[in-house]
């Protein structure tokens, strides 16, 4: 089993969020799960945020999405691939 997760750190949400959303909308069919986290509520909203996306599809497209997001000022992204290796019963610890 393999999972691809894209982590997106937004340093200035007020300046970058609209552009991040435009990119994500353009690549929306690849996004299986999306979780957004930021501190603060109502009138005390923080200007920093973290998005975690579970992606599906072609590895090249996933890398291109991460690259496009990283081009936005105040945004950093990292693509992480996780895989659970299957072992025979004899090989397990």
N, C-alpha and C positions, 0 to 999 in steps of 0.2 A: 504494500500500500504506500502510495506517495502523495504528499500534499504540498501545495505551493501556497505560501503566505507572503503577501506584500505588506511591509510595514512602512507607513508614511508619517513622518513627523513634520508638522506644520508650525513654523516658528512665529508667524504673524497671520493669524486666521482672518482678520479683517481685510488684509491686503491680498492674501493668496487663496482664500477659500473658493471664491467664484471661479478662478482659473483651474483649481484642482477639480471642482465639480464638473466643469466643462470636459476635462480630459476623461474623468471617470464615466461620464455619460456616454462619450464616444466609444468607450471600451466596455460598456455595461454588460454585454452578453458573456463576458469572461468572469464576471464577479458573481461567485456563488454565495458568499457571506460577507457582510460588511459590518464592522463595529467601530464606532467613533467614540473617543474618550477625550474629555477636557474638564478641567477644574472649573468650579463656579456654577452658579445657577442664576436665572433671571437677570437682574441688572448687574450682577457681579460675575459676568462671564469672563473666563481667561482668554488671552490672546494666543495661546498655544494649544495644539491639539495633536492627537495621535489617532490614526486610522489603521485598522487591521483588516486586510482583505484576504479571503480565501479565493484563489483563482483556479479556473479550469481552462483547458485548451492547450494550444501549441506553446512550447517553451520559448520560442523566438518572440512570439507576441507578448508573453509575460515580461520578458526582458525589455522589450520596446516600451511597454506601458511604464515600467519602473524608470526607464531612461527619460521618457517625456515628462513624468512628474518631477524628476530631479532637476529639470531645466527651469522650473518655476522658481522665481526668487523666494527665498525663505522656506523652501521645501526640501526635505531629504527623504529618500526612499531606499529600501533594501528588500530584495527578493530572497526569500528563504525557502529552500526545498527540504522537506523532511520525509524520511522513508523508514518504515519499519521493516527490518530484514527478517525473513522467514528462515528458521533453522530446523533441522531434524531434531527429534527428541534427544538424540545422543549428544548434540552440540550445545544444548542449552545449559546455562549455568544455574 
